[in-house]
Amino acid sequence: MAEIDKSVAAAVGHRLRGGHLVEQAGEIRTLALGELDRFKQEQLLGDADVTKLDDAVAVVIKGLHDRTVASSEAHLQTAGQVTALHDLKADRKRLTECVVRAFRHSPELVHFRQGTYQGATIANFCTDMNRKLAFAKEHQSELSVVGAGPTFVTQVETKLRTLESDSGAQEAAIASLPDNTRAFCEAKGRLYFIIKDLISAARALHAKEPEAAAKYNLKVLYRRGSGKGKGEVVPVVPAPEPAPAK
């Protein structure tokens, strides 16, 4: 996996709950160990990748036990921002489907899809959404008849401006974090990207087996019902089992 920029890791990590990350890492690790020989045979994963995951989990667990860090992180949590991002992603899906209906066999569809961002940072997501909204405004007559008229576009734009404003304030807050809290956010971001890397390897391994590939997911990390304002429970994680010998 390519090295992750620390600022990117911190930006991603501060939005994620450490306990959920650790639990998600445990599930992915168990799945990967169950077929590590096959991963090795296809040169997709090896013992070093499991070790890297274990080391990243250990750093996050240490951070979770630091009461000062936990308190500072709780102050930074923006559950509303996460909800807004999820909502806007649903709006993007709707807009995309409407554009496909209106321009299925036209060059406009290719233009709309250019530069579509699938990554993790809010800034790039907002850039992509602004480009898509500009397209929608330019083609209002065609999109109005398929469910993406001016009212829908205006609602999406309002939500996007709010997300951009919140994101800017949040980035400023991250920049002023105490060193230990920033390090914890970076550690969570790094663990997140390691988990994503293992999921990508699994999907490559199971490219012809969609059901097997689907087992590698982030459902623990993004499950609902964590409860705003509740303290985060530090997971009690048993010592990891060693990777199978070659």
Residue, then its C-alpha position, 0 to 999 in steps of 0.5 A: m500500500a502506498e504511504i498515506d499523507k499524514s494530513v489526509a489520514a488525520a482528516v479521515g481518521h477524526r471522523l471515525r470511531g476508534g472502537h468501531l475501527v478496531e472491531q472492523a479490523g478484527e473481522i477483516r483479519t479473521l477473514a483474511l487469515g482464513e484464506l491467507d495461503r490463497f492470498k499468498q499464492e496469488q501474491l495479493l497479501g502476505d504475513a507482513d500485511v497482517t503484521k501491519l494491520d496488527d501494529a496499526v490496531a495496537v496504536v489505535i487501542k493505545g489511543l483509546h485508553d488515553r482519556t485526554v485524547a478520547s475527550s478531545e476527540a469527542h469534542l471534534q465528533t460531528a455526527g451531523q457532518v457524517t449524516a450530511l455526507h451520507d445524504l449527499k452521496a444518496d443524492r449523487k446516486r439519484l442525479t447519476e441515474c437521472v443523467v443516465r436516463a436522459f443521456r444514455h447514448s449521448p456524449e453528455l453522459v461521458h462528460f458527466r462521468q469524467g472525474t467522478y471521485q470515489g475516495a475518502t476526503i470531503a474536499n474532493f467529494c465536494t469538488d466532484m459534486n459541484r461539477k455534477l451540479a453545474f452539469a445539472k444546471e446546464h441541462q435543466s430541461e432534459l433532467s427535469v423530465v426524469g426527476a432531477g429538476p431545479t427544485f432537487v438541484t437547489q436542495v442538493e446545492t444547499k446541503l452541499r454548501t452546508l457541508e463545505s462550511d462545516s468541513g472548512a471549520q473542521e479542517a481548521a479545528i484539526a490544524s489546531l489539535p494538540d499533538n497527541t490528539r492529532a497523532f490519534c486521528e492519524a493512527k485511525g486514518r492509517l488503520y482505515f486505509i490498511i483495512k481498505d487495502l485488505i478489502s481491495a486485495a480480497r476483492a481482487l482475489h474473489a473477482k469471480e466470486p462476488e459473494a465471497a468478495a462481499k464478506y469483506n466490507l465496512k459494515v461494522l465501521y458504518r453501522r448506525g445507532s452508536g448514540k450521539g454524545k455517548g462515550e466510546v467503549v474501549p474494546v478488549v481485544p485478545a492477543p492476535e493469533p499468529a499468521p499461518a506458517k508458510 
